[in-house]
Amino acid sequence: MTLMLEHPLVRERRSLLTLETERLILRRWRNEDLEAAAAINADPEVMAWIGAGPMTLSDSVNYLTRNDAYFDSHGFGIWAVER
């Protein structure tokens, strides 16, 4: 599955929403993040502390797509974190 996150205006806005520190990069989600995000969201031990239980791949796509729309309308949302 592919997230619908790659519209040119979204890509331009995405570059404005990146925070970098000495140790971390916080940024908006990208299509290539889906596999890792879906694995985390499907892990019962992780999701026992977050939300209503493990997510399917489709659930993860929907969640990240909603988060991306929220970023567009509110200017913030759930960040992807890189080390």
Secondary structure as UniProt FT lines:
FT   HELIX           8..16
FT   STRAND          19..20
FT   STRAND          25..27
FT   HELIX           31..33
FT   HELIX           34..42
FT   HELIX           44..47
FT   TURN            51..52
FT   HELIX           57..74
FT   STRAND          80..82
//
